[in-house]
Each structure stands twice: as C-alpha cells, then as structure tokens.
Amino acid sequence: MIHQMLNTQDTKIVVWDNNGRVWHLAGPNAGREGVRLSAQTGFMFAPVQLLATEGARQDGATFARSVRWKKEWDFLAIISAAAGAQESNPVREFLAVHDAWFRGWSTDKPVTVGYFTRHQGWRFQQFQIDSAPEPSGDIDPARNGFAMYKMSATAMDPLERHFDETMVWTNASGAGEGILRLRNAADQPAWPRYTMNGPGRWSILDPVEGLDQLRLVQTPRLITGQTLRIDTHPRHRTARLYTEGSTASVNVWGQLAGRRWLASLDPWTSTDIVVKVENGNTDSSIIGAVTPRSSRPF
C-alpha cells in the first residue's frame, strides 16, 4: 500500500507551532485541523545580494562574495472549523481553532515550517511572526465560522534544512584507517560534525584542495568510556567531551591547540573523508553527520 503522501504530486506544507500542534496547510490533509493556506509570496528563494568592489581604474567590478538576508514570508491563512468536527456548535469549534492557531505563533519564538515533495522529500525552516495579522473579510467571522488573515513571518536563517545524512566507520579490521563518504545533497556548502569514541587519538581529513599531501586534523587523546563530538562549522566550532557515567560535558576545543577544519563540503557532492585512529581497538568507530541546506524549499 502506497502512503498517501507518495500517492500525490501535490506539495505538502506543514506547520509545527510553539505548543506542539501540527497544522496541515496545503497538500494531503490540508485543512484537517481547520487552517488552510490560500496564497503565499516570499517563500521560495533565499534573498541574496552580491558584494563587489569597484575602482576608478578598472572596468566593471570585482566580485567579493555573496550574502543572504532574512527570508520574509507573506501568506493568506483561511480559518474554519476542523475537518470532520463533530461539535454541535460550529461557531464554538471555529473559535477554538482560531484561538489555537494564533496561540501557536510568537514574535520571539519561531515555529517550524516543513515542505514535502515526492522528488525532494522534506525541507524545514523556522519562522517567527513579524507583524500583526490583518483580518480580511466579514466584520464578525463568528457569523459563518470562517475568517481570512494576511500574515507575515520572517526566517532569520534563510536556508532550508534537510534531514541529517550520516555515515559510520568502524575499525573492525584493526587497520586503524578508513574512509567516511559524506554526501552534501544541497546547493549550499556543508560543514560536517564528527562523533568518535575512545580509546585512541583520531585524525580526520580536512578536504582542502590544491595541497601536495592530505591535511589531517588530530583530536585530543581519548580513553575508554569517553566520546568526543566535534562541530567543524566556523561560526560555531565546538569540541565537547562526554564521559560514561556522567551527564556533564567538557569543552575541549582548546586542546586542539589551534588545529581546525578550513574546508567545507561542496554542494551536490560526495566527499571521501580519510579517518585514522592511533592506539584504538576493533570497537573504535566514528560517525560523520551532515545537515544539507538549500536556498529553496523544493
């Protein structure tokens, strides 16, 4: 039996609000909870601008870099009683849906919006409401249990997130060296995260191009029962050490003594990451995780 989401070509749009409620706005089950999406703008591509330098002695300009701004999403929400509601008072049912919908939004805490297509799967983004919703239509929506609102929300991070893609390498042969093939299935560069266990000391490839030899970054030495988690992203580099039997973690980034990863994973590529472990055993393993990020929901 084919799942209903795979049996249709429609794009599914879902909101997970701040109270844990799920709202199916478009696609399969649209309006099941009483809210549907009628129109939207600004949802597709992350706003981008090219930065360039210009001079009096050059023709044209010199490209510096590109930057992406916050994404502003404007949409029309149609609120009515939930589909299949058995409430004897339809106006009361409408007002309950109306109240629950706006309770779930906040200017300070973002909701999660998910887009699903059969070709691309799920992509997620976080939005927070940025202006007061504007009612459109009847003065008193309780007359017919129906209301429309023009709403505007902003995503501070303009890029869509995919589900994590992970790969595991285990030193089963005892050779102490192997390959992690990490895939970045998106149009933006990705910075991997690594989780490894002790005992031993790990060396992980930094995929910098144009070098005569491989550039490997060494981690602090681990003992049995320890787990090290490293995030290589330059905006939030972290290295935290966890010890079996303790819930606390220790920041050990300083023990890398300035060693860090300089290169990201290119868009739409799979990269072979060389990993080595010294003084490990056949239970030594490392997990490489990538969160692909796209400039569009599909």
N, C-alpha and C positions, 0 to 999 in steps of 0.2 A: 504494500500500500504506500503510495507516494504522499508525503506530508503536504498539507495544503499550501505551505509557503513555497514548495518546489513545483507545485502544480499550476502556478500562475506566473505571468511575466510582470505583474504589477510591482512597483517599488513600494516596499513596506516602510512606514515611518512610525517609530515608537518613542514615547517619552517616559522615562523613569523619573518621577518627581522627588522632591525632598522628603516626602513622607513615605516613600517606598511604593507608591501606587504606580501602576503601569497604565499608560494611555495609548491605545492604538488609533493613530490619527489618519493614516492612509494605508492603502493596500489591503491585504487579507485582514478581516475582523475590524475594519475601520469603523469607528463609532461604537464599538462594543461597550465601552464604558460611558458613552454619552457625549464625547467630543470628537469632532472631525476637522480635518484641515481642508479649507476651501481653496486658498491661493497662498503662494509664498514667493518672496524675492530675496536675493542675497544669500541663498543657502548653498549655492553650487561651488564657486571657486573662491579660494582664499585671496583676499585683496593683496596685490603685490605692487611694488614700485622698484624701479631700477635706480641705483645710485651711481652717478658718474661724475668725473672731473673734467673741466673744460679750461682751456687756456688760450691766450691771445695768439700764440704761435703754433697752434695745431688746428687741423681741420677736424670738425666734428667733436667727439668726446671720447674719453677713456672709461671703459666700464670698470666699476669698483666692486659692487656686489648688489644682490637683490635682498629686499626686506619684505616681510609680510605683516600686514596690520591686522588688527582685530576684525572678526567677521560679524557683520550686523545682519540679522535675520528678521525679516518682517513677514508676518503671516496673518491669515484670517481664520480664527477659530470659531466653529459653529457648535454651540452647546444645546443639548436637548436631553430628554430622559434617556437612560441607558437602554441599549437594545435588549428587547425581551423582558423589560422590567415588569414585575407583577404588582407594583404599588397601586393601591386603589385610588390614590390621589396623585395624578400625573404632575400637577404643579409642585407638590412636595418633592417628588422624585427629581424633577428638573432642578429645583433649588438646592437639593442635596448634591447633585452633580456639579452645579455651578459653584457651590462653596468648596467642594473638594478640589476642583480644578485650580482655583486661584490660591487655595492654601498651599498647594504643592510648588508654587513658584516663589522666588525670592530675588531681591536685588543683590543680596550679599552671598548667597549660596547657590551654585549652579545646579541645574538639572542635567541629566544625560539624555541626549537625543541619538537614536540609532536609526541608520538606514540599511535596508537589506534588499539586495537584488540577487537573482539567480546566478548571475555571472560573477559578481564581485564579493558576494557574501555580506557580512556585517561590517559597518564602519561607525565609529562613535565620536561624538563631540559634546562638550559641555557648554551650556548657555545659561546666562542669568538675565532676568528681565531688566530692561534698561529704561523703560518709561511706563507711565500709567496706561493700561489698556483702554482703548477708545470703543465704547459701545456703538454699534451700527444697527439701526432698525427701530423697532417699537419702543415707546417710552417705558412701558411696563412689560418686560418679557414674560412675566408670570401669566399674562393673559392667554398665551398659547403655548407656554412651556418651551420657548425657543429664543435663543439670543445669538448674536454675532459680535465678535470683538476683533478689532485691529490690534495686534500685539507686536511688540518689538523686543528682541533679545539679542545679547551680544556674547560671542565666544572670545574670551581673551586669548586663547590659543586657537588660531585659525585653522589648524590642521586636524584632519580626521585620524583617529587611531583605529588600527585593526586589532584583531586578537593576536596575542603573542605567538611567535614561532620559536620553538625550542629544538635544540639538538643536544644529545648526551654522548659523551665519550667515556668509556671505562677502560682502565689499564688491565684488561683481562689477560692479555698475553704476558704481562710483566715487562714489556719492552720499554715502557716509560715515555713513549712518544706516539702521537696520533694526530688525527685531523677532525676538526669540527666544521662541517659545511653549514654556514649560516646564510639564510635567504632573506633578502630585503625586497618583498613584493609590493613596492610602493614607489611613488615618484619623488620622495624626499630622502636624503641621506639618513642613515640609521646608525646609532651607537649601541653596540651590544652590551649586555650585562652577563657577568660570569658568576657561577656559584660552584665552589670546589671544596672538597673535604681533605682532612689530614689522615695520616701523616705525610710530610714531604713539603717540598717547595716547588711551586708551579711557575712555568714560563709560558706566556701567551703571546701569540703573534700580534704585532701592530701592523696592519696591512698598508704601510706607506709604499707608494710606488716610486720607482726610479733609484732604489738603493741596490748596491752591489751584493749585499747579503741581507738575510732576514733580520728584522728588528724585533726582538723578543723582550717583553716586559716581565721582570721577575716579581713575584709576590713575596710577602713575608713567609717565613717558615712556619708550618702548621704542625701540631701534634695530634695524636689520635683523639678523636672526640670533638675536634674543632671544625668549624665550617666558615669559610670566607666568602663574602658576597661583595662583588665589585661592580660599580656602575661607571662606565667609561665616558659618559656624556660630559663635555667640557663645562656645561652650565650647572651640573650637579654631580661632580665627581665624588664618589664615596667608596670607602672600603670598610666594611663592618665585619667584625669577628664574633662568631657565636660559639659558645662552649656548651657541650652536652651537660644537661642537668641544671643549666642556668637560663633564666629568661632574659637577662640583660645582655646587651651587645656592646662591643668596644670599637670605637673609631680608630682604625689603624692606618689611615691614609698616610700619616707622617712616616710610617715605617717603609713606605715605598721610596722615600728619600728623593723625591722629585721625579721619579720614574712615572710616566703616564702614557696614555694612548693618544697619538696625534692624528690618526686617520679614521674616518667613518667608513661604513659600508655604502657603496654606490647604489643609487636607485636601480630597481629592476635587475638585480644581480644576485648570484650565489657566490660566496667567498669562502675559500678553504682557509681555516684558521689553524695553524700549527700549534699544538699544545704539548708541553713536556712536563714531567714530574720527576724530581730527584728524591731519592730515599722514600719513595712511595711503595705501595703494595698492589696486589691484584684487585683490591676493592677501591683503589683511588679512582675518582670519577670527577668530571667537570660538566656543568650544564651551561650552554650558551643560549641566551634568550634575546630576541629582537622584537621590538614593537614597531611594525611598519607604520608610517604616517603618510597620508595622502593630502593633496591640496583640494580634493573634491570628494563628495560622498559616494560617487559611483562613476 
